[in-house]
Amino acid sequence: MSNYKKIDEYNPEITEKLSEHYREILKLSGEDINREGILKTPERVAKAMQYLLHGSCLNPADILKSAIFNEAYKEMVIVKDIEIYSLCEHHMLPFFGKAHVAYIPNGKIVGLSKIPRVVDAFARRLQVQERLTVQIRDCIQETLKPLGVAVVIEAKHLCMLMRGVQKQNSVATTSAFTGGFLDNSKTRDEFIQLVAGKFH
């Protein structure tokens, strides 16, 4: 049994160091750092960044291992509409959307709540959507050893919406498959059909 547990605590030393850097960033950006509205902004941002990037301190495989059960069920298991919030590693701007995850058990199932937790553990890091999709797939495949895994993510990226090309309705969709989803087009098509109504 794993010792995994979620911790919502901030390291005071890291918070102080980050606050100093964000204070300087605000100053260099032309802000009056003594203005009432942003006096505590550096500390708030320091804590926010620790939370948004806390996935780097988590082991997603341990999350799965904390709730694995022997079960003969061998049909597709799907968890749809998993909200994702992540930071693009190129501009450190958010991207957000939904993940749809499925697996075909091979003698073992996992507690359903653990799949969104795995998604979150990988999302709460500096990321690119393509890598995030593959990391979720590989973690489930390597830990559960199922007959197949399917992951589809659709997300909006603020680096596209707020800056650069500024295309407000752009949605990026990525997918990754293993086993039965990769080898059997009927299985893959069934998964796509079951989650297709969720696509933009």
ABEGO torsion letter per residue (X at the ends): XBABBBBBBBBAAAAAAAAAAAAAAAAAAGBBAABAAAAAAAAAAAAAAAAAAAAAABBAAAAAAABBBBBABABBBBBBGBBBBBBBAAAGBBBBEBBBBBBBBBGBBBBAAAAAAAAAAAABBBBBAAAAAAAAAAAAAAAAGBAEBBBBBBBBBAAAAABEAGBAABBBBBBBBBEAAAABAAAAAAAAAAAAAABX
